[in-house]
């Protein structure tokens, strides 16, 4: 591939002129290698392949391979008298000058109706010569090829304009390396943009044969020829020797005719280009999928033929150009409408979210709900202004671009008066209207940012309000427990006090009890605590603060004791004098200490309360119940407490 004198050097011989009787494959090779098309970098020409060293050898190759493929005996030709008036002007001129016009063309011209005719090989050659001499026929005459062997596969692929010529050649060579390994004859040429097309229009043309081929010595002449050019005569079963056979011609690669071949090649070429872009640190990515596979609701555009594109560049409207322009502008308008719909849906979602949050503020009695409602209304109004300004700016851009779309194709020196006026109007829209809408968008964005900051502040205040409200409810629950009459403590079952669930390990009250346990005195002594003040201490609330007013009046207390399992138990005190009630929080001795220690009878333990009390100085805790039975009852009591705790947690 890189042998001297082949792909990388300037061709020594210019492309010979077309004799007029070449095949389609040969004309295609001549087209891609025309003198002004290939990209050049110094002495390097982006033209390479494995067919031959000269343009004559490559044209001869395609002529030879087309001669050995199966041909279609007839072809269909569609003749449309109302398409491409320039072509029919040439036909009328030749009729007036008594020059030759093929019969199908002449008949369609006089009948003025679209017709479809079948022509044999000789008629097709005659028609083809007339069409070449008449010039561009556009869609006036369309030739539909019949079923025949495929001679040439033509690939046209875009190349990144951000890369250097050497990098583009590297991409094309990497892609064609597979064809080289499989033995397919091919030739590739990279075209650079010229004065008549877009400056980014770098692309590669690849003419490829689906039938692998190689050069070999001819058995008779000894010359190097292509394997499919060696022909020998064979006798059939009737001993006739008129049949020809090509013994060394290789089979066609059928995978290139499958439907999956084109998507696979698109993916392979995209991978090679994306790898080259990453190596060059270019932020660009090619996706080989179709619009449907990518989820884009867009119809793939048809390519404008070169002759129509040249006319469009001169400012002459063509049917192909008008159809594609209408399709593109309709898609752009649809895209802008979809964009506004998405904006409206996003705005409505945010408005509903803001309103639901304000409703929660009102339901909780938050005093800042009115301010939050005002901020939500301001956000809605600013959002409407923002999206309206964006829609108007997009509409102004759409109108400005559409006014100048056709005049943009024409050089400035060839603009007509109407095109100059349209260009001036488009420029005024860009400079004045679009600038005004941009100012509105900037102001609306500033208002939205300011309102968002105010809404965030409202949310923070609402969270503080919820925390204080829950804390006040917690304090009120404790206050209600301390305000129960003394005679009702023993009647109220434990399961009717849902606030005991707060004694779970991670709960607030459980944390308070653990702090009380850490501050508890040595077992056996009596230490009085105020639960409300201890709660206030846990929340770092000092005396005289607003939270101090939430302390309940002194009343019957609850005793919190630590069971032998080390877990807190909150139960109502079982009677007792008012003097004993003032000592509201008591701690039992450790698990190993006798529960009925002299002078410190646990009044909150129903087992201990039901047992007769021993006088001060007695040596035993109970006279009627043995120590073993007492331990069994205490163990049973602990199991009941644990079962109740599990029920509360569920």
C-alpha positions in Angstrom: 0.0 0.0 0.0 2.8 2.4 0.8 5.1 1.4 -2.1 6.9 4.4 -3.7 5.2 6.1 -6.6 1.7 4.9 -5.7 -0.7 6.6 -3.3 1.4 9.2 -1.5 2.8 11.0 -4.5 1.3 13.4 -7.0 0.0 11.5 -10.0 2.3 12.0 -13.0 -0.4 11.7 -15.6 -3.5 13.8 -15.7 -6.9 12.1 -16.0 -7.5 11.2 -19.6 -10.7 12.6 -21.2 -13.8 10.5 -21.3 -14.2 8.8 -24.7 -18.0 8.6 -24.2 -18.4 4.9 -24.2 -17.1 3.9 -20.8 -19.1 1.9 -18.3 -20.6 3.3 -15.1 -17.8 1.8 -12.9 -15.1 3.4 -15.1 -16.9 6.8 -15.1 -17.2 6.7 -11.3 -13.4 6.1 -11.0 -12.8 9.0 -13.4 -15.1 11.2 -11.3 -13.5 10.6 -7.9 -10.0 11.1 -9.3 -10.7 14.3 -11.3 -7.9 16.8 -11.2 -9.3 19.4 -8.8 -11.0 17.0 -6.3 -8.4 15.1 -4.2 -7.0 16.7 -1.1 -3.4 17.7 -1.4 -0.7 18.4 1.3 2.4 19.5 -0.5 3.5 16.6 -2.7 1.1 14.2 -1.1 -2.2 13.4 -2.7 -4.9 11.7 -0.7 -5.5 8.9 -3.3 -4.6 5.3 -2.6 -5.6 1.7 -3.3 -4.6 -1.7 -4.6 -5.9 -1.7 -8.2 -3.2 -0.1 -10.2 -0.5 2.6 -10.3 -2.1 4.8 -13.0 -5.6 6.0 -13.7 -5.6 4.1 -17.0 -4.9 0.8 -15.2 -7.7 1.5 -12.8 -10.2 2.4 -15.5 -9.2 -0.8 -17.4 -9.8 -2.8 -14.3 -13.4 -1.7 -13.9 -14.0 -2.2 -17.6 -12.6 -5.8 -17.3 -14.6 -6.7 -14.2 -17.8 -5.3 -15.6 -17.3 -7.5 -18.7 -17.3 -10.7 -16.7 -20.3 -9.9 -14.5 -23.8 -10.8 -15.4 -25.6 -8.0 -17.2 -29.3 -7.0 -17.4 -30.8 -7.5 -20.8 -33.3 -4.6 -20.5 -33.5 -1.4 -18.5 -36.4 0.8 -17.6 -36.4 4.5 -18.4 -38.8 7.0 -16.8 -39.2 10.2 -18.9 -41.0 13.2 -17.2 -41.6 16.2 -19.6 -42.4 18.5 -16.7 -39.2 18.0 -14.8 -36.0 20.1 -15.5 -37.1 22.7 -18.1 -33.5 23.4 -19.1 -33.2 19.9 -20.5 -36.4 20.2 -22.5 -35.3 23.5 -23.9 -32.3 21.7 -25.4 -34.6 19.0 -26.8 -36.8 21.7 -28.4 -33.8 23.4 -29.9 -32.5 20.2 -31.5 -36.0 19.5 -32.9 -36.1 22.9 -34.5 -32.6 22.4 -35.9 -33.6 19.0 -37.3 -31.0 17.3 -35.2 -31.2 13.7 -33.9 -33.4 13.0 -30.8 -34.0 9.4 -29.6 -37.5 8.1 -30.2 -38.6 7.7 -26.5 -37.6 11.3 -25.7 -39.4 12.6 -28.8 -42.6 10.7 -28.1 -42.7 11.8 -24.4 -42.1 15.4 -25.5 -45.0 15.5 -28.0 -47.4 13.6 -25.7 -46.4 15.7 -22.6 -47.1 12.8 -20.3 -44.8 10.9 -18.0 -43.9 7.5 -19.6 -41.9 4.4 -18.6 -40.2 2.4 -21.4 -38.0 -0.7 -21.6 -34.8 -0.4 -23.7 -32.3 -3.0 -24.8 -28.6 -2.6 -24.7 -28.3 -0.9 -28.1 -31.1 1.6 -27.3 -29.6 2.4 -23.9 -26.2 3.2 -25.6 -28.0 5.5 -28.0 -29.9 7.2 -25.2 -26.9 7.5 -23.0 -24.9 9.3 -25.8 -27.8 11.8 -26.3 -28.1 12.5 -22.6 -24.4 13.2 -22.3 -24.4 15.6 -25.3 -27.6 17.4 -24.0 -26.0 18.2 -20.7 -27.7 18.0 -17.3 -31.1 16.2 -17.5 -31.8 16.1 -13.8 -35.1 14.2 -13.0 -36.4 14.5 -16.6 -34.9 11.2 -17.5 -34.4 8.5 -14.9 -32.7 5.2 -15.7 -33.8 2.2 -13.6 -31.2 -0.6 -13.8 -32.5 -4.1 -14.0 -31.3 -7.2 -12.1 -27.6 -7.8 -12.8 -24.3 -8.5 -11.1 -23.0 -5.8 -8.9 -19.8 -4.5 -10.3 -18.8 -1.7 -7.9 -19.8 -0.8 -4.4 -19.4 3.0 -3.7 -18.8 4.3 -0.2 -19.0 8.0 0.6 -18.1 8.9 4.2 -17.7 12.2 6.0 -14.3 13.1 7.6 -13.7 15.5 10.5 -12.6 18.9 9.3 -10.9 19.6 12.6 -8.1 17.1 11.8 -5.0 17.6 9.7 -4.7 16.1 6.2 -2.3 13.4 7.5 -4.8 12.4 10.2 -7.6 12.2 7.7 -5.5 10.0 5.5 -4.8 7.8 8.5 -8.5 7.4 9.1 -9.2 6.3 5.5 -6.2 3.9 5.5 -7.3 2.3 8.8 -10.8 1.8 7.4 -9.6 0.3 4.1 -7.1 -2.1 5.7 -9.9 -4.7 6.2 -10.6 -4.6 2.4 -6.9 -5.1 1.8 -6.7 -8.1 4.1 -9.8 -9.7 2.5 -8.4 -9.3 -1.0 -11.0 -6.8 -2.3 -9.8 -4.5 -5.1 -10.5 -0.9 -4.1 -9.4 2.7 -4.6 -10.0 5.5 -2.1 -9.7 9.3 -2.7 -10.2 12.1 -0.1 -12.0 15.1 -1.5 -11.4 18.6 -0.1 -14.0 21.4 -0.3 -13.8 23.7 -3.2 -15.2 27.1 -3.9 -18.7 25.7 -4.6 -19.3 23.9 -1.4 -19.0 24.1 2.4 -15.4 24.6 3.8 -16.0 21.7 6.2 -17.0 19.3 3.3 -14.1 16.8 3.7 -15.2 13.3 2.7 -13.7 10.1 1.2 -14.9 8.2 -1.9 -14.2 4.4 -2.0 -14.8 2.3 -5.1 -14.8 -1.3 -4.0 -15.4 -4.6 -5.7 -17.4 -7.3 -3.8 -15.5 -10.0 -5.6 -11.9 -10.6 -4.3 -9.3 -10.6 -7.0 -5.6 -10.9 -7.4 -3.0 -10.7 -10.2 -1.4 -13.8 -11.6 0.5 -15.1 -14.6 -1.6 -16.0 -17.6 -1.1 -19.7 -18.3 -0.6 -19.0 -22.1 0.9 -15.5 -22.4 2.8 -15.3 -19.2 1.7 -11.8 -18.5 0.4 -10.6 -15.1 -3.4 -10.3 -15.4 -6.3 -10.3 -13.0 -7.5 -13.8 -12.1 -11.0 -13.2 -13.6 -9.5 -12.2 -17.0 -8.2 -15.8 -17.6 -10.8 -17.5 -19.8 -10.8 -21.0 -21.3 -13.1 -22.9 -23.5 -14.6 -26.1 -22.2 -16.7 -28.9 -23.8 -20.1 -29.6 -22.4 -21.7 -33.1 -22.2 -22.7 -32.9 -25.8 -19.0 -32.3 -26.7 -19.6 -28.7 -27.8 -16.7 -26.4 -27.1 -18.4 -23.1 -27.3 -18.8 -22.4 -23.6 -16.4 -20.1 -21.8 -15.2 -20.6 -18.2 -13.2 -18.5 -15.8 -11.3 -21.1 -13.7 -9.5 -18.7 -11.4 -12.3 -16.1 -10.7 -13.1 -16.0 -7.0 -16.6 -16.1 -5.4 -18.4 -13.0 -4.5 -18.4 -11.9 -0.8 -22.0 -12.4 0.0 -21.8 -10.7 3.4 -21.5 -7.4 1.6 -25.0 -7.9 0.2 -26.6 -8.5 3.6 -28.8 -5.9 5.2 -26.5 -5.9 8.3 -23.4 -5.0 6.3 -24.1 -1.2 6.0 -24.8 -0.7 9.8 -21.8 -2.7 10.7 -19.5 -0.6 8.4 -21.0 2.6 9.7 -20.2 1.5 13.3 -16.6 0.4 12.3 -15.9 3.7 10.5 -17.3 5.7 13.4 -15.1 3.8 15.9 -12.0 4.7 13.8 -12.9 8.4 13.6 -13.8 8.6 17.3 -10.4 7.1 18.2 -8.6 9.6 16.0 -10.6 12.5 17.5 -9.7 11.3 21.0 -6.0 11.1 20.1 -6.2 14.6 18.7 -8.0 15.9 21.8 -11.0 17.1 19.7 -14.3 17.3 21.6 -16.4 15.6 19.0 -18.2 12.3 18.7 -19.8 10.4 15.8 -22.8 8.2 16.4 -23.4 5.6 13.8 -27.0 4.9 14.8 -30.0 6.1 12.9 -32.4 8.8 14.1 -34.9 6.2 15.1 -32.4 4.2 17.1 -31.3 7.4 18.9 -34.9 8.3 19.7 -34.9 11.4 17.5 -38.1 12.1 15.7 -36.6 13.3 12.5 -36.6 12.1 8.9 -33.3 11.4 7.3 -32.7 13.9 4.5 -32.0 13.0 0.9 -28.8 14.2 -0.6 -29.1 17.0 -3.2 -27.6 15.9 -6.5 -24.5 17.8 -7.5 -26.1 19.5 -10.5 -28.9 20.8 -8.3 -26.4 22.0 -5.7 -24.5 24.0 -8.2 -27.6 25.7 -9.4 -28.6 26.5 -5.8 -25.2 28.0 -5.2 -25.8 30.3 -8.2 -29.1 31.4 -6.6 -31.3 29.4 -9.0 -34.0 27.5 -7.2 -34.4 23.8 -8.0 -37.1 21.3 -7.0 -34.7 19.3 -5.0 -33.4 22.3 -3.1 -36.9 23.7 -2.4 -38.2 20.3 -1.1 -35.2 19.9 1.2 -35.4 23.5 2.4 -39.1 23.1 3.2 -38.4 19.9 5.1 -35.6 21.4 7.1 -37.6 24.5 8.1 -40.6 22.5 9.1 -38.4 20.3 11.3 -36.8 23.4 12.9 -40.3 24.9 13.6 -41.4 21.6 15.2 -38.2 21.5 17.3 -39.0 25.0 18.7 -42.6 24.1 19.5 -41.4 20.9 21.3 -38.9 23.1 23.2 -41.6 25.4 24.4 -43.8 22.5 25.5 -41.0 21.1 27.6 -40.4 24.5 29.2 -44.1 24.8 30.0 -44.2 21.3 31.5 -41.2 22.0 33.7 -42.7 25.3 34.8 -46.0 23.7 35.8 -44.2 21.0 37.7 -42.2 23.6 39.7 -45.4 25.7 40.4 -47.3 22.6 41.7 -44.3 21.7 43.9 -44.1 25.2 45.4 -47.9 25.3 46.0 -47.9 21.9 47.7 -45.1 23.1 50.0 -46.9 26.3 50.8 -50.0 24.2 51.7 -48.0 22.1 54.1 -46.8 25.3 55.7 -50.3 26.5 56.2 -51.5 23.2 57.6 -48.8 23.2 60.2 -49.6 26.7 61.3 -46.3 28.2 60.1 -46.4 32.0 60.4 -44.3 32.5 57.3 -46.7 30.7 55.0 -48.1 34.0 53.6 -44.6 35.2 52.7 -43.8 31.9 51.1 -47.0 32.1 49.0 -46.0 35.5 47.8 -42.6 34.2 46.8 -44.2 31.2 45.0 -46.4 33.6 43.0 -43.4 35.8 42.1 -41.5 32.7 40.9 -44.4 31.7 38.7 -44.6 35.2 37.1 -40.8 35.4 36.6 -40.8 31.9 35.1 -43.5 32.8 32.6 -41.6 35.9 31.6 -38.4 33.9 31.1 -39.9 31.2 28.9 -41.9 33.7 26.9 -38.7 35.7 26.2 -36.9 32.5 25.2 -39.7 31.6 22.8 -39.8 35.0 21.2 -36.0 35.0 20.8 -36.1 31.6 19.1 -38.9 32.8 16.8 -36.9 35.9 15.9 -33.8 33.7 15.1 -36.0 31.4 13.0 -37.4 34.3 11.0 -34.0 35.9 10.5 -32.4 32.7 9.3 -35.2 31.8 7.0 -35.2 35.3 5.4 -31.5 35.0 4.5 -31.3 31.2 3.9 -31.4 31.5 0.1 -29.4 34.7 -0.2 -26.7 33.1 2.0 -25.9 30.7 -0.9 -25.2 33.4 -3.4 -22.0 35.4 -3.4 -22.3 38.9 -2.1 -21.5 40.4 -5.5 -24.3 38.5 -7.2 -27.1 39.4 -4.7 -30.3 40.8 -6.2 -32.1 43.8 -4.8 -34.7 41.7 -3.1 -32.1 39.5 -1.5 -30.2 42.5 -0.3 -33.4 43.8 1.4 -34.0 40.5 3.0 -30.5 40.4 4.3 -30.9 43.9 5.8 -34.1 42.9 7.5 -32.5 39.7 8.9 -29.6 41.7 10.2 -31.9 44.2 12.0 -33.8 41.3 13.6 -30.5 39.9 14.9 -29.1 43.2 16.2 -32.3 44.7 17.7 -35.0 42.2 18.4 -32.8 39.4 19.5 -30.8 41.7 21.7 -34.0 43.0 23.4 -35.2 39.5 24.1 -31.8 38.5 25.5 -32.0 41.5 28.0 -35.5 40.2 29.1 -34.1 36.7 29.5 -31.2 38.1 31.6 -33.6 40.1 33.8 -35.9 37.1 34.3 -33.0 34.9 35.3 -31.9 37.4 37.9 -35.4 37.6 39.4 -35.6 33.8 39.5 -32.3 33.5 41.2 -33.4 36.1 43.8 -36.7 34.4 44.4 -35.1 31.0 44.7 -32.9 32.3 47.5 -36.0 33.6 49.3 -37.7 30.3 48.8 -34.7 28.4 50.3 -34.8 30.8 53.3 -38.6 30.0 53.7 -37.8 26.3 53.7 -35.1 26.7 56.3 -37.5 28.6 58.6 -40.2 26.0 58.0 -37.8 23.2 59.1 -37.0 25.2 62.3 -40.7 25.6 62.9 -41.3 21.8 62.5 -38.4 21.0 64.9 -39.7 23.4 67.6 -43.3 22.1 67.1 -42.2 18.5 67.6 -40.1 19.5 70.6 -43.1 21.3 72.1 -45.3 18.2 71.5 -42.7 16.1 73.3 -42.7 18.4 76.2 -46.5 18.4 76.4 -46.5 14.6 76.4 -44.2 14.6 79.4 -46.3 17.3 81.0 -49.5 15.2 80.6 -47.8 12.2 82.2 -46.9 14.3 85.3 -50.4 15.8 85.6 -52.2 12.5 86.0 -54.0 12.0 89.3 -52.1 9.8 91.7 -54.9 7.2 92.0 -55.0 6.5 88.3 -51.3 5.6 87.9 -51.8 1.9 88.9 -55.0 1.5 86.8 -53.5 2.7 83.5 -52.0 -0.2 81.5 -48.6 0.2 80.0 -49.9 -0.6 76.5 -52.0 2.6 76.5 -49.0 4.8 76.7 -47.6 5.1 73.1 -45.1 7.7 74.2 -43.0 4.9 75.9 -41.8 4.0 72.4 -39.6 7.1 72.7 -37.4 4.9 75.0 -36.0 3.2 71.9 -32.2 3.3 71.8 -32.0 6.0 69.1 -34.9 8.1 70.4 -34.7 11.5 72.2 -36.1 10.3 75.5 -33.8 7.3 75.5 -30.9 9.6 75.1 -32.2 11.6 78.1 -32.5 8.5 80.2 -28.9 7.5 79.3 -27.7 10.9 80.4 -29.6 10.5 83.7 -28.0 7.1 84.1 -24.5 8.6 83.6 -25.3 11.3 86.2 -26.9 8.9 88.6 -25.4 8.7 92.2 -24.1 5.6 93.8 -26.6 2.8 94.2 -28.5 2.9 97.4 -28.8 6.7 97.7 -31.8 8.9 96.7 -31.2 11.6 94.2 -34.1 13.8 92.9 -34.3 15.1 89.4 -36.7 17.3 87.5 -37.6 15.6 84.1 -38.6 18.9 82.4 -35.4 20.6 83.4 -33.4 17.6 82.4 -35.1 17.6 79.0 -34.4 21.3 78.6 -30.7 20.6 79.5 -30.6 18.0 76.8 -31.7 20.6 74.3 -29.3 23.2 75.7 -32.2 25.4 76.9 -31.4 27.7 79.8 -33.6 29.0 82.5 -35.6 32.0 81.5 -35.8 31.1 77.8 -39.2 30.8 76.0 -39.0 27.0 76.3 -38.9 27.4 80.1 -42.6 28.5 79.9 -43.5 25.0 78.7 -42.6 23.4 81.9 -45.7 21.8 83.5 -46.8 22.4 87.1 -45.4 20.0 89.7 -47.6 17.0 90.1 -47.4 13.2 90.4 -44.2 11.9 89.0 -43.0 8.9 87.1 -40.1 6.9 88.3 -37.5 5.8 85.8 -35.5 2.8 86.9 -32.8 0.8 85.3 -33.7 -2.9 85.2 -31.3 -5.7 85.8 -30.9 -6.0 82.0 -29.5 -2.5 81.9 -32.5 -1.1 80.0 -34.6 1.8 81.0 -38.2 1.2 82.3 -40.7 4.0 82.7 -43.8 3.1 84.8 -46.2 4.9 87.0 -45.5 5.1 90.7 -47.7 2.9 92.9 -49.1 5.3 95.4 -47.0 6.9 98.1 -47.0 10.2 100.0 -46.5 13.6 98.4 -43.1 13.8 99.9 -42.1 10.5 98.1 -43.5 11.8 94.8 -41.2 14.7 94.8 -38.3 12.3 94.3 -39.5 11.5 90.8 -36.6 9.6 89.2 -35.1 6.7 91.0 -32.5 4.1 90.1 -32.6 0.6 91.4 -29.3 -1.0 92.5 -27.2 -3.0 90.1 -28.2 -6.4 88.9 -26.3 -8.2 91.7 -27.6 -6.0 94.6 -30.7 -7.0 96.6 -33.7 -5.1 95.3 -35.2 -4.5 98.7 -32.3 -2.7 100.3 -33.2 -1.1 103.7 -34.4 2.5 103.4 -34.7 2.3 99.6 -37.7 0.2 98.7 -38.4 0.4 94.9 -42.0 1.8 95.1 -42.3 1.6 91.2 -41.8 -2.3 91.3 -45.2 -4.0 91.7 -43.5 -7.1 93.0 -41.6 -5.2 95.6 -44.8 -3.2 96.5 -46.9 -6.3 97.0 -44.4 -7.8 99.4 -44.5 -6.8 103.2 -41.8 -4.2 104.0 -39.2 -5.1 106.6 -38.4 -2.6 109.3 -35.2 -0.7 109.2 -32.2 -2.7 110.0 -33.7 -6.1 109.0 -31.4 -8.6 107.4 -33.8 -9.9 104.6 -35.9 -8.3 101.9 -39.0 -10.5 102.4 -40.3 -12.9 105.2 -43.0 -14.7 103.2 -41.3 -15.1 99.8 -38.0 -17.0 99.5 -35.1 -15.4 97.6 -35.4 -18.0 94.8 -39.1 -17.3 94.2 -38.4 -13.6 94.3 -35.7 -14.0 91.6 -38.1 -16.0 89.4 -40.8 -13.4 89.6 -38.3 -10.6 88.8 -37.0 -12.7 85.8 -40.6 -13.1 84.6 -41.2 -9.4 85.1 -38.2 -8.6 83.0 -39.3 -10.9 80.2 -42.8 -9.1 80.2 -41.1 -5.7 80.0 -39.0 -6.8 77.0 -42.0 -8.2 75.3 -43.8 -4.9 75.7 -40.9 -3.0 74.3 -40.8 -5.2 71.2 -44.5 -4.6 70.8 -44.1 -0.8 71.0 -41.3 -0.9 68.5 -43.4 -2.8 66.0 
